[in-house]
Amino acid sequence: MITRADSNKTIEISFQSIEGYISFNSGTTLKINVNIPEKNTTIPFVITQSAIDLHKAVVYAIHDISWQIVNDPTIQDYILCK
């Protein structure tokens, strides 16, 4: 859960699953839910990423999904509205 001391807005981020495979080109699928309790809204995020090694694929997937969350218009509207 992410909260700020000077705000009553809450965003809950929950890790749902991760699936990976190792072969010539390894990959992973990462699933995360973002819940906004005040709006009774849950937004699912899924990203699949590949790389030469599984560890890099996981890191790339976390990076990509973080940007999806930050750039989501519903989340931006909730965070930025006054």
Order of alpha helices (4+ residues) and beta strands (2+ residues): beta-beta-beta-beta-alpha-alpha
